[in-house]
Amino acid sequence: MSSTVRAAIVQAKWTGDTASMIEVHEAWARTAAEQGAQVMGFQEVFNAPYFCQVQEPEHYAWAEPLDGPTVTRMQALARETGMVLVVPVFERESAGNFYNTAVVIERDGEVLGSYRKHHIPQVKGFWEKFYFRPGNLGWPVFETSAGRIGVYICYDRHFPEGWRALGLAGAQIVFNPSATSRGLSAYLWKLEQPAAAVANEYFVAAINRIGVEEYGDNDFYGTSYFVDPRGQFVGDVGSDTDEELLVRDLDLGLIDEVREQWAFYRDRRPDAYGSLVTP
């Protein structure tokens, strides 16, 4: 069995409604499948605008249960395309309980599980605590036909602990769906995920929205990319102004090569890290 996995990510503009946004992503997925992709990830809360630029209860209406219409439709898309899908949605667990969630769907349509965003920002333009509870499912790694896949969502990327937890759990590719704005922390975008890929010695797929949307002036700048365990971009980085599909070949054999060469996991000192989790 080849150690190379063909992976895809897409950065898309908000179309104005959920139905057409889903249709756009279905079209991108079919194109990726035609190019041989085995796994594909979408951007944060892919089927909605980034409504967290405001704090209005009307936006709870974007939420759905994980057995709702969007995930059900994505299960059908996985079966149609034969791809593993990483699908970020606004999850309604129960009345008043909402999460920023990504669902991982196997190529046969089976829902393997989900990840709920742990770190929830509450700053101007990113009022997420108004909508989302902190994640409570840990940092799962999903055994898929395209490798061992983890998810870390947007603001999570500023916190090294989850990156490491995913590595310790055996992740080979970590998808980081995001909605990050040009003026806030753009200079970190090409720094943090490559650093995480190096420190934890796996591939990272960094996905960002594109464009200015109706609920604020955040300018989502795309620039999505794949980065390898050496911290090197796999192919070109995505556009900072336009929608784009990126399909890249990831040699998972590089993970073992790098871990044997750099030996970061061997030289960890968990016995000395107790103070890191002391309140």
Buried (B, 14 or more C-beta within 10 A) or exposed (E): EEEEBBBBBBBBBBBEEBEEBBEBBBEBBBBBBEEEBBBBBBBBBBBBBBBBBBEEEEBBEBBBEBEEEBBBBBBEBBBBBEBBBBBBBBBBBEEEEBBBBBBBBBBEBEBBBBBBBBBBBEEEBBBBBBBBBEBEEEBBBBEBEBBBBBBBBBBBBEBBBBBBBBBBBEBBBBBBBBBBBBEBBBEEBBEBBBBBBBBBBBBBBBBBBBBBBEBBEBBBBBBBBBBBBBBEBBEEBBBBEEBBBBBBBBBBEBBEEBBEEBEBEEEEEEEEEEEEEEE
